[in-house]
Amino acid sequence: MLRRIILPAILLVLVYGFAVSKSFNEIAAGVALFMFGMLCMEQGFKVFSGGTLQRVLAASTDKLWKSMSFGVVSTTLMQSSSLVSVITISFLSAEMIGLAQGIGIIFGANLGTTTGAWVVAGFGLKVNISAYAMPIMVFGVIFLMQNSSRVKGIGWILVGVGFLFLGIHYMKEGFSAYAEQIDLTAYAMTGVAGLLVFTLVGILATVVMQSSHATLVITITALATGQVTYENALALAIGANVGTTITAILGAISAGISGKRLAGAHLMFNLVTGVVALVMIKPLLIAVEQISSVVGIASDDYTLKLAVFHTLFNLLGVLLMVPMIQPMVKWLEKHLRSESVERDVPRYLSKASLELPEVASRAVFKETVHLFNNAFNLVCHGLDLRRRDVIGDMDLHDLLDEPAQSIEIDLEDQYVRMIKDIYSANIEFISRAQAAAPPEYADSYSALRRANTDIVASIKATKHLRNNLQHYARSPDLVVRREYNRFRIRVASVLRSLADLNHADDAVVRLLSLDQIKVEAMDAADHATARVDQLIRDGKIASQMATSLINDGMYTRDLIEHLLVVADAITRATLPPGETLSEDMALQIEDIANIARSMDGAALTHEREFE
Amino acid sequence: MKRKKLLKKLSDLLTIGTEADKDEVGKLRDVLKALKVKQADLQEELESVQGDHERRKISKQIEVIRRQREKGIEVYKSIKEARQQ
C-alpha cells in the first residue's frame, strides 16, 4: 500500500523538479548514473563469486579479524556495504559461514564503506573525475563484448566505475549550479534539532536510494559547494549509516532464520553506532580537528573532515561492539528463533543467493539433504520403523517374526507438513538458479532436481506399501507376517546403508559404494520373488495373498529404487564439473545382476582366484 | 614471430591436456587406493564373520569392489597408452 503511494509521489516530485530546475536535472541524473554504476559493478563482481568462493570464504572468515578484514576489503572493492551484507546473508543462509563470522563481515563492511567518502572527498572533488570516466567506460565496453565471462566481469566493473565517476561529476556540477541560484543553507538547522532532523533525512534518503554510499556522495558534493552546512552534513552521514540497514533487512525477509539474525545484528550495530555518534558528537568533532591537523587536512576542507568523521565514528562503533559479538550472537539466537514447526519450511534457500551460482548450488544441495532427511523419517515411520533402530546397531532380522509395533502417522498430513513446501521451494529455486547459472552447473542442478522428484516418489511408494503392511505385518499368520516384515527389513537395510554412506569422504568412492547396496537390494528382491513362488507351490498362502505380496513386493522395489536414485543424485551433485571417473568405474546393471544372482555360496573361492 | 606465437599457443594447449591427465590419474590412484583398503577390510571381516547370510553379503561386496578396481585399472591403462601415443 505504502509502496503504491511512495513511488508515484517520488516520480511526481522528480517530474516537477526536472521542469523547474536544470540543476536539479543534473543532480538527479548524477544520482541515477551513480546508482547504475553500482549495479554494473555488482554484475561484474558476481562473475567472480563462483568456483573458489567457498574456499576463499572458509580461509578468510575462520577468525574474527579475518572476517572483519574480509568485510573491509570486499566493501572497499565493491563500494557497497549493502551488497556485501546481502551476500553475507546468503552465505549464512546456505550455512557456509556461522553467525559470528557473518557479524564480523558486517562490522568490517561498515569500516569498508568509509573508504567511499575518502575516495569522493579526496579524489572525486579534487580532480576532473569525468575525464577518467570516459576512457574507463570505453575499455569496459570493449571488455563487455568479449566471450570470456571473466573478461566480461571486468568489463562490467570498469563500466560501473565509469558511471560512478560520471555520476559524481554530474552531482558536483548540479550542486555548483544550484549554489549560484538558491542558497540551500537557508534551510540549515543548528543544535540538537538540526542533528536529529538531518539524521532522519539521511535515513530516509538512504532508504529511498537503497544506498548509503549514494547519500554520502550527495552529502559530500553538496558540502563541497556549500549547499549543506558541515554540522548538517555530519548528521546526514550518521543517518546514511543507519538507513543502510534497510537493504539487509529487505534481503533477510526472504532468507532463513540465520539471515534474519544477521540483519538484526546489522541493525543493532548501526543503531548503536548512530546513537553513539549523536551523543558523542562534540568529542568526536574535537578528535576530527586534531586528526585533521596531524594528517595535514586544511581547516576549511570540510569534505575531508567529513570523511575523517565518518571513519572515526564507524571505527568507534566497531571498537565498542566487537566485545559484544558473542553476547549478541547468544541474544539473537535466543530471541530470533524459527517458528515452531507446524510445517517445515526451507532453511537454506534465499533469493539473495540465487544470483551467486556457487552459493545457490550449495544452498539447494543442503535443502535437498534437508528434504531427504525429512523423507527418511517419513519412510521409516510409514513402515513402522523407528529411525534410531534403522541407523543404530540393532540386528534388523530381529524384526522378522515379531508383529510390527504400530507407529501412528498420517502420511498424507505429514507429506503436507514436512515435504511439500520444501519440495516446491526446491523445484522453483532449481529452475531459477539453473537459468541464471553458468553451464558447468547444469549437471549438478539436474541431479538435484532428480533427487527431489525421487524423494517425493519414495514417499508415495511408502504410502502404497503401508496400506497392506499395517494389517499383514501384525497378522497372526506367521508366514504372512514374516513376508511383510521382510519388506520392512529390506527397506531398513537400504536406509541403514545409505546413512552409513555419509561417513565416506570422497564422492566418487561414495558413488561406487552404491553399487554394493544395489547388489544387496537386487539379491533381496530376487529372493523375495522366489520365496513367494515357493509359498504358492507349498500351498502356504492363498492366491489372493500371493498377488498382494507380489504387488507390495513391487512397491518395495520401487521404494528402494527411488531411495537409491536419491542417494546417487545427491552424491553426483557434489562431483566436480566434468568428473567421469565414477561413470567409468561404476558397474553396469548387468554386472550388478550377475553378482546378485551368481554368487550363492561360491563367492569365497571366486574371490581367492583374483588375489 | 608469428610462428613462435603459434608454437607457444600449441604448447600451452598440450600442457593443459597433460595437466588434465595428471589430475585424472591422481584422482584415479586415490580412488583405487581407497577401494583396495575397503576390499582388504571386507576380506578381514569375512574371515571373522559367522553365518551364511552375512558371509554371502560380504562376499558380494568384495566382488563389486574387485570389478570396480578392474575397470579402474583398465581406465588407467588406456590413459597411459594414450599418453605414449
Interface residues (C-beta under 8 A of the other chain):
Chain A: D506 V508 V509 L512 D515 Q516 V519 E520 D523 L581 D584 M585 A586 L587 D591 I592 I595 A596 M599 D600 G601 A603 L604 H606 E607 F610
Chain B: E24 K27 L28 D30 V31 A34 L35 K38 Q43 L46 D52 R55 R56 K57 S59 K60 Q61 I62 E63 V64 I65 R66 R67 Q68 K71 G72 V75
